[in-house]
Amino acid sequence: MSEPIELSRIKVYQKDTPNKIREAYIQGFDEPFFFGVHGGVRAFYGVETEVEYPSTLDHIVAAAGG
């Protein structure tokens, strides 16, 4: 079996529990990535947010389509 070519080292912090905001730090990048809720996802969870961020699912779909 060959050795892995890349290991993802990521730390995720829950920033704002009621608003579902998470902040992810990925090794090799200076700025964090933010995950949260928007549109229909906000309505589903019944939360109001000051800022809308892409959901985790949005990032997964973008990565799969990339």
C-alpha positions in Angstrom: 0.0 0.0 0.0 1.4 3.4 -0.9 1.8 6.3 1.5 -0.8 9.1 1.5 0.1 12.1 -0.6 -1.7 14.6 1.6 -3.1 14.8 5.1 -5.7 17.4 5.9 -5.1 19.1 9.3 -8.1 21.1 10.2 -9.4 22.6 13.5 -13.0 23.6 13.7 -14.5 25.8 16.4 -18.1 26.4 17.2 -18.3 30.2 17.2 -22.0 30.9 17.9 -24.1 27.9 18.9 -27.6 29.4 18.3 -26.6 30.7 14.9 -24.7 27.5 13.9 -21.5 29.4 12.9 -18.3 27.4 12.7 -14.8 28.6 12.0 -12.4 26.2 10.3 -8.6 26.6 10.2 -6.9 24.6 7.5 -3.2 24.1 7.8 -1.4 26.1 5.0 -4.1 28.8 4.8 -3.8 32.1 6.8 -7.5 32.9 6.9 -10.2 30.7 8.4 -13.2 29.4 6.5 -16.7 30.0 7.9 -19.6 27.6 7.8 -23.1 28.6 8.9 -26.6 28.7 7.6 -28.4 30.7 4.9 -31.8 30.8 3.2 -33.8 27.6 3.5 -31.3 26.1 6.0 -31.9 29.1 8.3 -35.6 28.5 8.0 -35.2 24.8 8.7 -33.3 25.4 11.9 -35.5 28.4 12.9 -32.6 30.8 13.4 -31.9 34.4 12.4 -28.4 35.3 11.7 -26.7 38.7 11.2 -24.4 37.1 8.5 -25.2 34.3 6.2 -22.5 31.7 5.5 -22.4 28.7 3.3 -23.5 25.5 5.1 -21.3 22.5 5.4 -23.4 20.8 2.7 -22.6 23.7 0.3 -18.9 23.1 0.8 -19.3 19.3 0.2 -21.3 19.8 -3.0 -18.8 22.4 -4.3 -15.9 20.0 -3.5 -17.6 17.1 -5.2 -18.4 19.2 -8.3 -14.9 20.7 -8.4 
